[in-house]
Amino acid sequence: MPYTPTPHAETTCRQLMQNCSICNMKSKPVRPGLEKRALVVRLRKIKGQVEAIQRMVESDADTPDVLMQVVSARQALKSFSEEVIASHLKECIGGTTSQAEGRSEIRALLEVLKRYAS
């Protein structure tokens, strides 16, 4: 089954663009070249892990071996996510100009983290 993002409440993100702080970011995050490169390299490694799992399934590898690779890929993706979250906290929330803006950014991040955790 393909991934379908969960819409906010009963409407879609596009309908909420004017009011949704998650979708209506002030600007795109601009990551320094080395940081972006490191994230892309990590994603390529994760992609390789997932492709290896696919090959294992296609070749009828032992279930424990497949599951160990799944655990490894999940941990790599979790580590990647933690890096993105830490970067966001440092750059976006740390760079707010007022307490109200900071609280708004934190609320938006908490909403995303609730989905991430479930």
Long-range contacts (C-beta under 8 A, 24 or more apart in sequence): 6-115, 21-104, 21-105, 21-107, 21-108, 22-108, 22-111, 22-112, 29-87, 29-88, 29-91, 29-92, 31-87, 35-87, 39-80, 39-83, 39-84, 42-76, 42-79, 42-80, 42-83, 43-80, 45-76, 46-73, 46-76, 46-77, 46-80, 49-73, 49-76, 81-116, 85-109, 85-113
